[in-house]
Amino acid sequence: MKKVTVVTLILLLLLPFIVCAGGAKEGAGAPKAEAVVNKQGKQLSIAAIDYPQFQPYKVRTAAEKKACEDYGVKYTLFQPTEVTVDSYVETLINAINQGFDALIFESWVPDAFKEPINLAYSKNIPIVNVHVGPLPEQKDKIISELVVDNDAYGITAAEMINKEKSGKANVLIIMNNPDVANQATIRNSFEKVTKAKYPGIKLVATEFSQNDPLICAERLEAALIAYPEIDVVMFLEAATVMKGADVAKQMGLLNKLMIIGIDDPPDMIESIRKGEVWGSFNQNFQKQGYEAVRNIVDYYQGNPFPKYTDVGIVLINKNNVDNYLPAMWEPVALKGKPYPNLK
């Protein structure tokens, strides 16, 4: 497989896997969930592959664990040793070969996931794809997708900037790398809709941070010098937003720039409270994690569940920064609550 490096960061703490048995007690005297069983009558066992050291994925894995507790499912979390596509795929293939009843993972660079999806499908292991779905020709090999509609994300961002900036803005987008599929889709959708509907909103430049705060600082400063007209900086990855805010502060531009982040790292939330970062689009990782488990449970129990779910995004700004979390959980189909999009 061709090596596709998204970040060159090597984790300081290596956690090959974490096992959490379903039915864990949430408090003294809490009833234990009746275990869901597989086709052999044994407790259902689900594996997820993720990076819980990063805020949005920490949220997703916590939601998966909650669902496994609610449904009495055995949960295993595999954490790749490097933040690279190769390491993730290697970890995924390892999980596939251990014979779990179902898998939850993210096809973050879809081309790289052909092999593991084909392998899981050949072994009759149900797959739920979260956040970024597989290639179109592989959709029939997964049982469900819980993903962000990235075209809609770009359109929503354009509409919001148009409203807040009264139809005139010069935008810099900062993303990880050109080959990160969901970020590329957001950017392209944003550019397309602004050209068609909001001609006063200009995408001036795009910079690639490689998820590295130092690279981000260097490239952001250079862009702000080269294009002094920039008044909006929109980040499509969360790891460098606060470094960007620091650069803007050091350059004396914080009051001029509308900084838009993504997801809800605690330091960014605090910065929104302070009025430094203007706001952030939070992708619903609660819904991704919880309903991924529920879809698997419904698959084994023969209950209907959605094949495709747009998990949606919630804008966090000074108006809702202290109470946005209920808005993330409200649309989640918790145990006993109907799926809102079941057709």
Residue, then its C-alpha position, 0 to 999 in steps of 0.5 A: m500500500k502506498k504510504v499516505t502520511v497525514v501527520t508525522l507525530i509519533l504518540l508518546l503514549l502507546l495504547p494498543f487497545i482498551v477493553c470495556a465490557g458492556g453493562a458497566k455500572e454508572g452509579a451505585g445500584a444502577p441496573k446492568a443492561e441485558a447483554v445483546v448476543n451474536k448469532q452464536g448466542k454469545q455477548l456481542s463484541i464490537a471493536a472501534i479504531d480511533y485516536p482518543q487523545f484528540q478531542p473530537y475522537k475522545v467524544r466519539t469513543a465516550a459515546e460508543k462506550k455509553a451505548c455499549e453500556d446501555y445495550g450490554v455490548k463488549y467494547t474494544l478500542f484500538q488506538p493506532t501507534e502513529v497518526t498516519v493512514d498506514s498505522y490506522v489501516e494496519t491497526l484496522i486489519n489487526a482488529i478484523n483478523q481478531g474476529f469481532d462481531a462488528l467494526i466502527f471506523e473512519s475511512w478518512v482517506p477513502d482510497a486507502f481503505k479498499e483493502p480492509i473493507n474488502l477483507a471485513y466484507s469477505k469475513n462477513i463482519p458488519i461495518v459502520n463507517v463514521h465521519v468520513g464514508p467509504l468510496p461510493e463503490q464500497k457503500d454496499k459493503i457496510i451496514s451504515e454510515l454516520v457522517v458529516d455532509n461536507d458539502a452542506y458544511g461548506i454551504t453553511a459556513a459560507e451563509m454564516i460568513n455572508k451574514e456576519k460580514s454583511g456580504k463582504a469578506n476575504v477568507l483564508i482557509i487552513m486545512n491539514n493536507p490537500d488529500v484529506a477528503n472531508q476537508a477538501t470537500i468543505r473547501n470546494s463546496f465553500e468556494k463554489v457557493t460563494k462564487a455562485k451566491y455570495p460574490g462579495i465573499k472571496l476565498v483569498a488563499t488556502e494554507f496547509s498546516q499538516n496538523d502542526p502548530l509551528i507550521c501553521a504559525e509560519r504559514l498563517e503569518a506569511a499569508l496575513i502579510a502577503y494578503p493584508e485584506i484577509d479578515v476571516v480565517m476558517f480552520l478545517e482542523a482543530a489542532t492549530v486553531m489556538k496557535g492561529a489565535d496566538v499569531a493573530k494576537q502577536m501581529g495585533l490583528l486579533n480584533k480585525l480577524m474573524i477566526i472560525g474553528i472546528d469541534d470543541p477542544p477546551d482551550m478553544i471553548e475558553s477562547i470563544r468565551k473570551g471573545e478571541v476565537w469567534g466561533s466553531f463548527n462542532q461536528n456531532f461526534q456524540k451521534q456518530g459514536y452512540e448511533a454506530v453502536r445502536n445500528i450494530v445492535d439493531y442489525y443483530q436484533g433484526n430491527p430497522f435502522p438508517k443506512y445513511t445518517d447526516v450527523g449534522i453540525v452545531l455552531i458554537n459561539k458566544n451565544n451558546v458556548d456555555n450550553y451547546l452540549p445539550a444541542m449535541w445530544e438532543p438529536v441522538a437516538l438514545k436507547g428507547k428513542p426513535y431514529p429521527n431519520l428512519k425511512 
